[in-house]
Amino acid sequence: MPIGITHIYDYLNIYDAPVELSIFVDAIMAIDNVLVDSINKKLSSKSKTK
């Protein structure tokens, strides 16, 4: 399940952003995209081998 902007803002209601807000949001979204793509590739390759 990808991270949405609301998840990031919920986090920011509890903790301070370690860098400028736009950089923080861009970094979290980029990391999330990489992880989601990786999981999708693994799931896709598993379904092809069955």
C-alpha positions, 0 to 999 in steps of 0.5 A, a space after each residue: 500500500 503506497 504512502 499518501 500525502 495524508 500519511 506524511 502530514 499525519 507524521 508531521 503532526 507528531 514529529 518535525 521534518 528534518 529538512 525543508 518540507 518540500 524536500 522531505 515530502 519528495 524524498 518520502 514519495 521517491 523512497 515509497 515509489 522505489 519500494 512499491 515498484 520493487 514489491 510489484 516486480 517480486 509479486 509479478 515474478 512469483 505469479 509468472 513462475 506458478 
